[in-house]
Amino acid sequence: MLTIKNLHAEVEGKQILKGINLEIGKGETHAIMGPNGSGKSSLASVLAGRDNYTVTEGEVWFNGKNLLDLSPEDRAREGVFLAFQYPVEIPGVSNLNFLKTALNEIRTYKGLPTIEGRDFLKLTKEKQQLVDFNANLMNRSLNEGFSGGEKKRNEIFQLAMLDPQLAILDETDSGLDIDALRIVSNGVNKLRDAEKSFVVITHYQRLLEYIVPDFVHVLYNGRIIKTGTKELALELEERGYDWLKEELHLKESV
Amino acid sequence: MTSDITLPFYQALTTDVNALSTCQAQDDLQGVRREALERFAVLGLPTLKTEAWRYSNIQRYLKEFPYELLYATTTVPASVVAQAAIPELDCYRIVLVNGHLQADHSELPAGKGITIGALSAHTQAPGFTKWFNKQHHLAQESLATLNTAFFTDGLYIELAANTVIDKPIHIVHVYTATQHAFIQPRHLWVLNRSAAATIIESAVHPDADVVTFANSVLETVVEDNAELWHYNIQLGDQHFREVHTTAAQQQANSRYHHFNFTLPGTPFTRNNLSVALNGSYTETNLNGLYLANGSQHVDNHTFMDHIMPNCNSNELYKGVLLDSANGVFTGRILVHQEAQKTNAFQQNNNLLLGAKADINSQPQLEIYADDVKCSHGFTAGQFSEESMFYLRSRGIGEDAAKALMVNAFSHDITDEVKVPALQHYLQEQIAAIMNN
């Protein structure tokens, strides 16, 4: 579904991603871990098309399409979704109106009829219950005055509504207490199926107890330096990242 | 003044004695008209050297065409009036064609205490005698004096004490002519003690082949404890130019809520809005939204005159300037020495979305009292990149994202519109402009 080949990217002239290779298959969940500043969120931003990042080398293919050629909106319409680490507050844009606009832009792109009135509200209600999102928040302005947890839950609600093929969760666990973490994770787990793939970016193993990944990758200094299964996450939790860094430096010095 | 004389339009005004006598024959206001003409001769037409007009080149628009001064009455078919219809709005409708009341398209509110009709037919009414041409700011504005000297007709509304109109009144101004025309309507609305009304104004310009220039003046008086909600909607087109003067007076404990919406695409719009507070404990809300595109020029020139103590005024003007549109905002607040305990707040926020769009914004605070709260603020900016990216990352295209953001930007004005059908209509208009 997603193939990343030798991806290099820079921001403001500074090289952040230095040759990422990653293959994500249909229905798979990949965790990307790594110390602060290793490039985890940058990878998410580059995939979603944030324009202050410049790709200097490499390719990204999504279902046979060159993702890097597409605008952010077309990436979303093709089925890529980024759950933001810091969801933006937009006063004056109602959550519902925003979702309806988004959904219909995606449907129009796919040649589907737009969804209106009752059908839209029905879908909204169904998804809101699925991911346990407070109905009172739906009529409010987009994320305005939402608590940190509410914002993250809204991201998962949007994910449920827009039903992408690939969801990238950028530190969705940051700033969540244990209850909110459980609710958010439950929401994500309910959305997992054989068709949908997830990239879960996180600093801590904690989230991966709830959203159990098929693969765990360690990103360090703009490169994936180790790939394993969920056991790798446990090992990282226990031993930290230093042993990996040392391994890497030994390898590089040889 | 020498430059004025080269304008054919100006020559027509001053040398065409017939023009003046045409007006004078109609009414018993010869003294007022003559005095206004003398005043106009002193003030002259504004130039870019006139302080209050330094960003608005009206002469350019007066020189564009040889305008005919229009006095004659004319009628329009219902289809023209229908262009101004606001869907789902339950209202009384008053149609004015070039300032002349067209009764057959109008549905006037009736009942005890309501006087509505042609201004020319009410020059003996008590409200007229007491208030006509009395708002003292009018004498400072040359276009207003020009209107006083030559106005044709307009709408007179007087509500007796305690009279409340049950539905909004929608005034449809139709400006139409067979050749390029300069039209000068004049209105006076008086709400006596504890009266209340909601009045919506909008305009239609059906002619595509001639240009109409309207120089209209409205005086409105909100007496003790009365309340007026006043919405002015300027949905223009290429063949229209406008100087729109609103001069309000408020008496003690009164409330005046003014909304001005300027939308595309009249090339030149100048709104003079002044409010004189003659009594204490008043509330004034001035709300403006200008959304301009092409090479549109929109100038909002506002003046809050705090004469008496214990009054509150709030002014919020927001602008969205696309393409090479040009915005001007002046917010003058004058707090007289007697006007202690004044609260006067002013804010002007702008989104500059066109590469060549610009805004000139000028707060002018003159405060002579020492126990007051006054503030002003100005912003000009673009959409936040982060917000745009957030919307786009959800599949919303750039244009639709901009439309959502403009809607969001204007919502603190549109949210204050208390007539749901009108609010919806305005939101739809804004969305349609942004999606186009």
Interface residues (C-beta under 8 A of the other chain):
Chain A: A48 G49 R50 D51 N52 S71 P72 E73 R75 A76 R77 F81 L82 F84 P87 V88 I90 P91 G92 V93 N97 F98 T101 A102 L103 E105 I106 Y109 S141 Q158 L162
Chain B: S384 E385 E386 S387 F389 Y390 L391 R392 S393 R394 G395 I396 G397 E398 A400 A401 L404 M405 N407 A408 F409 S410 H411 D412
